[in-house]
Amino acid sequence: DGRFAVEVAWEEPGGDAGSGRRLPLTDDTGAFWFFRADNPELVVKVLDARVVNGRFWVFFGSLTDVGFELTVTDTATGESRRYDNPQGHFASRGDTAAFPAAAAATASAAARPPRR
């Protein structure tokens, strides 16, 4: 729903670098390509798991050993998380404590005028 912004910067051993290009898949999942649009390199999912543990979760799986830095930002609060994958490694990760719902509620409350 546009609540989370996801960006990825990649770098090859030879020094070539760039930004991953987005491939939207579903409301909560997307992929990124680095070299060719028909060859995704990274899949990312952000889930609303507030009913489970009061947090938003971030999962990603790399389909490459190219080094990258993944940044996920909660656009409602400005809070962000960064995940690094060093060159030569394949990475999959799940962060089930990524973004607290309390921070989102606080930001929403701060944006509303006080009740009279």
Order of alpha helices (4+ residues) and beta strands (2+ residues): beta-beta-beta-beta-beta-alpha-beta-beta-beta-beta-alpha
